[in-house]
Structure formats: C-alpha cells, structure tokens
C-alpha cells in the first residue's frame, strides 16, 4: 500500500462526525470541501493544479495575488512575519496539510495503537513526509510551538526537498539550521531550536488547517516570496495569473510612455482626461494578451 494511502487508512477510523476536522478527509469529503476546483484530482480527491500553471506562478508577487483574492471574498489567505531560509527563492506548490496539537494521552494512545497495528513508524513527521509527491508543499500547523516544536532537522528537510523539489511551511520550528541551510529549498518557519519534536500529537492530515491568520485547504496553491505566503484556492488561480499578465503588460507600457514623454508621472492607469491614450493602451493590451483584457471593476 502506498504511504499516503496507509496514512489515510490509519487515521480515518478515528474521524469524528460532522464538523470535526480531526484526522483525514475521505475522498468524498475532500471533493465536497473543494467542490469549486476546476482541475484534475489525486486519488484521495486532493486538487491537482497542473504543473504548467505552477510554473507560471513563479513569476508572481504577493501584491499580484492580493489584487484578486480579497475582491473574491477570500480575505484570510495570507500570512507574514516568517523566518525564511532562502528569501531569494520563491515557494510554489500544492498544499499537503498536517495538523498537530498539544499532547493528550487518551487521544494519542488510540492513534498510536492503530499506527503500530498498521506497521507505521513512531515518527509522526516521517509519516506525513512519506505521503508527499513532486510539486507538493508540506504546510504544518504546529500552533506556533518553538521549543519541542521542531518539525524537521537536516535529514528530514533533505527528504522533503528530494521528493517535492519545493519547500516547507511550518507554523512552528525547525532544528539543525546549520545543516538545513545548504539545502536549496524554500522554507518558512517561526524559529529554530535544538530540541526534537515532543509533547505533541499528529491529529490531521489533508484537512483544513490554520496558519496564523490564514485558512489552508489541501490542494491550495502555496505561493511564498520575501513578503510572506499566500494560499490560493485552485478555482481562483487562473484569475490571479491573468490579472498578473495584465499588470506586467501595463507596467511595461507605462515605462515605455514615461521614456517617450507621453507620461509625466507613473500613473497606475492611463489618464481619464486623455481618451486617445486610454484607447492606445487598450489596443496595446489586447495585442500583447492575445485576448480582450478584463473589464475594470
């Protein structure tokens, strides 16, 4: 059995009814909670945003994502105030979520008994890492824990990067920072500490998680730059990319007009008092996009 299927099988028998988000979604629940996803899905139902769109996301900035999501009523998809391992690297990939909680022996005992019966190892973090696929980004809710909240050291960080070629987001800590630093991965974390991961229990895999002020769903597109991280719902990704295309073209056109003296300052839009300039811009935009530009709201 594949590691991800094994993990889901281990956790599902303990899923609480109705609104509880503990443990894992079934395939049917995953599809229900991500019903607006326009893309294919993995076997467990997690949205599978195409690789070519993920590649395009590497040209985005947080400002370009922000220009779309709040207007679509997704106001809780951004989180900042991170320590970033390699700020020059952007983080792009499909979210795999993991939720940890403070240790409680009665709950942990049931989960661990099942894990042992399934032949799974004792390391909670290793179980999650074994489920990752190329292009995934592990997003871990460790409730901001630093001491004994270290999701990976250098060996597990290497394992994550070797499998995904992306990076890691942890609302918690890492250890072995000196050993992790040479790995060319994008890693967002709250702090570093020498202690191992202790006094916590894994309570959810591929369920909704809270990362600071953001709600993250499995399959969201994780986009991180120097400013912070956005978690983009798959159904809004194309709109974000299309708007970014228009923004890039507008900036290119504005610089050209500044250099030729047709602009005296770098307005965000062509001056409404100059209809000819607005018409010229609209034609330029259409030519560069190969389609009609989006109507201004």
C-alpha positions, 0 to 999 in steps of 0.5 A, spaced: 500 500 500 502 506 498 504 511 504 499 516 503 494 511 502 496 507 509 496 514 512 489 515 510 487 508 512 490 509 519 487 515 521 480 515 518 477 510 523 478 515 528 474 521 524 469 524 528 462 526 525 460 532 522 464 538 523 470 535 526 476 536 522 480 531 526 484 526 522 483 525 514 478 527 509 475 521 505 475 522 498 468 524 498 469 529 503 475 532 500 471 533 493 465 536 497 470 541 501 473 543 494 467 542 490 469 549 486 476 546 483 476 546 476 482 541 475 484 534 475 484 530 482 489 525 486 486 519 488 484 521 495 480 527 491 486 532 493 486 538 487 491 537 482 493 544 479 497 542 473 504 543 473 504 548 467 500 553 471 505 552 477 510 554 473 507 560 471 506 562 478 513 563 479 513 569 476 508 572 481 508 577 487 504 577 493 501 584 491 499 580 484 495 575 488 492 580 493 489 584 487 484 578 486 483 574 492 480 579 497 475 582 491 473 574 491 471 574 498 477 570 500 480 575 505 484 570 510 489 567 505 495 570 507 500 570 512 507 574 514 512 575 519 516 568 517 523 566 518 525 564 511 531 560 509 532 562 502 528 569 501 531 569 494 527 563 492 520 563 491 515 557 494 510 554 489 506 548 490 500 544 492 498 544 499 499 537 503 496 539 510 498 536 517 495 538 523 498 537 530 496 539 537 498 539 544 499 532 547 493 528 550 494 521 552 487 518 551 487 521 544 494 519 542 494 512 545 488 510 540 492 513 534 498 510 536 495 503 537 492 503 530 499 506 527 503 500 530 497 495 528 498 498 521 506 497 521 507 505 521 513 508 524 513 512 531 515 518 527 509 522 526 513 527 521 516 521 517 509 519 516 506 525 513 513 526 509 512 519 506 505 521 503 508 527 499 509 527 491 513 532 486 510 539 486 507 538 493 508 543 499 508 540 506 504 546 510 504 544 518 500 547 523 504 546 529 500 552 533 506 556 533 510 551 538 518 553 538 521 549 543 519 541 542 516 544 536 521 542 531 518 539 525 524 537 521 532 537 522 537 536 516 535 529 514 528 530 514 528 537 510 533 533 505 527 528 504 522 533 503 526 537 498 528 530 494 521 528 493 517 535 492 523 539 489 519 545 493 519 547 500 516 547 507 511 551 511 511 550 518 507 554 523 512 552 528 520 550 528 525 547 525 532 544 528 539 543 525 539 550 521 546 549 520 545 543 516 538 545 513 541 551 510 545 548 504 539 545 502 536 549 496 529 549 498 524 554 500 522 554 507 518 558 512 518 557 519 517 561 526 524 559 529 529 554 530 531 550 536 535 544 538 530 540 541 526 534 537 519 534 536 515 532 543 509 533 547 505 533 541 500 529 537 499 528 529 491 529 529 490 531 521 492 530 515 489 533 508 484 537 512 483 544 513 488 547 517 490 554 520 496 558 519 496 564 523 491 568 520 490 564 514 485 558 512 489 552 508 485 547 504 489 541 501 490 542 494 491 550 495 496 553 491 502 555 496 505 561 493 511 564 498 516 570 496 520 575 501 513 578 503 510 572 506 505 566 503 499 566 500 494 560 499 490 560 493 484 556 492 485 552 485 478 555 482 481 562 483 488 561 480 487 562 473 484 569 475 490 571 479 495 569 473 491 573 468 490 579 472 498 578 473 499 578 465 495 584 465 499 588 470 506 586 467 503 588 460 501 595 463 507 596 467 511 595 461 507 600 457 507 605 462 515 605 462 515 605 455 510 612 455 514 615 461 521 614 456 517 617 450 514 623 454 507 621 453 507 620 461 509 625 466 508 621 472 507 613 473 500 613 473 497 606 475 492 607 469 492 611 463 489 618 464 481 619 464 482 626 461 486 623 455 481 618 451 486 617 445 491 614 450 486 610 454 484 607 447 492 606 445 493 602 451 487 598 450 489 596 443 496 595 446 493 590 451 489 586 447 495 585 442 500 583 447 494 578 451 492 575 445 485 576 448 480 582 450 483 584 457 478 584 463 473 589 464 475 594 470 471 593 476 
